[in-house]
Structures are given as structure tokens and as C-alpha cells.
């Protein structure tokens, strides 16, 4: 019997490939159509994540987190994914849940709060240059970091106050 050991790193950024490997998920990078970032397939006990090899590092990392969220949430199966791709009737609630879990995997709220403290209402906590620094630290795009901070209640200097979906 093979004993699995969790990856040792406890602070972000996490190497999601180690987690995928630990879970026994096959990870494949392949050239996919430009409109397809990646997808998750499962058949019985076999699971695979395919990532578009043409995407940049932070985009591919986000896609990996999103598809890993499908596995962790067990929200899709090979039949459901195929039906969704063919009929375009995939329930947005599942995708939204996976987007939120991907954000938590890549930019854990606890880690962000440990670094910068709680948001202060009406007081800008960040400027764009600082968002880029945090994005670099967590290995995500500036856009993803901005959305995450806004969703957590942080005010961004120069923002009109509108929150965007993760």
C-alpha cells in the first residue's frame, strides 16, 4: 500500500500540481481551441484535468485551480461535462462555486488577512501597484487579485466602488 504525504508547503502560493498528483488526478497540458481554457473529466475512479498549453502561466494556474475545484466539489461527471459542452446548458451555479473555490485555493482569505489585516470601511487599502505586488506574491493575475480583495471587502484606491464577480 502506497502512503500519500501531503505537500509540505503551508503558505501560498501552493503548487497545485502537487495537490493534483497527490489526489491521483491525471494532469495534461495540451493545445486546445482558444475558447477552451481547460476541463475536468471523471469516469469512475479515474479523473483528469486538461489545461490549454497556449495560456500564460497565471491563466493556466487559475484554470487548474478552477478544474481542481470541480473535482473537490464533485460537481461534474464525465457525462455532465460532455452534456454541458454539447448543449451549453451548464448550470452557472456550479461554475460560480468553482470560481470561488479557485479563488480560495490560490488566494486564501486567511493568508491575505494575515498579511494586511481586516478591511477598514471607506479607507482605500490598496493602489494598483500594490495589487500587482500581491498578485505576484500569490502567482495570480492583477485582475484576479483585485476581484478577490474587493470580494473580501477591501476598498481599492481609484475604484468607483463597483464590485466585479470573481
N, C-alpha and C positions, 0 to 999 in steps of 0.2 A: 504494500500500500504506500503510495506516494504522499508525503506530508507536505501540505502547502503552507508557505510562510508569507504573510502579508508584506508588501513593500515597507521598508523601514522609514521612509520619509514621512514626517508628520506635519510639516508646514508646506503650504503651496509655494511654488507650483508643483503639482503632483504629476508624475509621469503616468498618464492614463494608460499607456501601452502596457505597463507593468500590471495594472489592475485588470486590464482585459486579458492578459496572459494568465494571471492568477485565477480568473474566473473560467478559464478554458475556452474563451471565445476566439475563434479564428479571425485575425485582422488582415485585411487585404487592401493594399493601395493599388488602384487601377484607374486608367484613363476612362472616365465616364462622360456622358454628354454634359456640356457646360451648365445645363439647368439642373443637374443632379449633383448635389454635394456628397451624398452618401446614403446608405441604407442599412437596415438591420434585418437579418433573416434568422429564423429559428425553425428547426424541424426536429421535434422530439427533444433529445438531449444535445443536439448539435446546434451551435449558434455561430453566426458570422457577422462581422461588420465590414462593409466595403466603403472605402473613402476615395473620393476623387483625387487622384495623384496630381492633377493640374492646379489644385487650390494651394494658396500660400500656407505657410506654417500655422499662423493663428486661426485661419479659416478651417483648415483641416483639423486642428486641435478642438475647435468649437464643435465641428461636425462629429468628431469622435466622442466627445462628451454627450452630445445630444443622442447619438445612436446607442451609447452605453446606457443612457437613461431609459431608452426603450427596453433594453434587457433588464435593467434593475427594476423597472416598474412592471415588467412583463405585460406591457400594453399592446404589443403586436405579436402576431404569429406569422409564419410564412404565408398562410392563406389570407390573413387580414391585410398584410402588407401588399401582396400581389393584387388583391381586390382594390385596395386604395389607389395603387398606381394605375390600374386599368380603368377604374370608374371615376376617379377623382372625387370620391365621396368620403374621404378620410375625415374623421371627427377632429375638429380643431382643438377640442379639449385635451386630447392625448398629446398633440404636438405642443400645446402650451405647457402642459405638465412637464414634458421632456425639456422644453426650453428653460423652465425654472430650475429643474434638477441639474441641467448642464451648467447653469449659472452658479449654482451652489457647489457643484463639483470643482469648477475652475476658479471661482472667486468666493470662497466660503465666507458667509456673513461674520462668523466669529473671528476669522483671521483679519478681515477688514476692520472690524470694530476694535480688535486688539491693537492694530496699527494706528488708528486715527481717533478712536473714541466714538461716542454717540453723536448723532447729528444734533445741531443746535438750530431750532426753528428760525427761519428768516436770515440766518447768517451764512453767507457763502462759505463752504468748506473747501472748495477746490476751484482752481483755474485750469484751463485746458492743458497747460504744460504739466501740471501735477497729475492730471488724468493720464497723460501719456506715460509718465513715470510709473504710476500704479499699474497701467496696462502692461508695461514692460516687465514689472516685477511678477505679475500673475500670468504672463505669457498669453495675453488675450489682446484683442483689438481695442483701440481707444473708444470706439463706439460701444463695444460690449461693456467696457468698464464704466463708461458714462451712464449707460442704461442701468447697470447694476447699482451704482451709487444713488441714482435717482429713485430706483425702486426701494432702496433701503431708507429713503427719506432725506438724503443729503442734498443740499442746495448747491448748485453749480454756478459760479460767478458768470454773469453774462447770459444765463439762461432766461428764457421768457417764462419759465415755470412749468412748461408743458412736459409731462412725463411720457416717455415712449415705452412701448412694450419691449420686454427683454428679447 
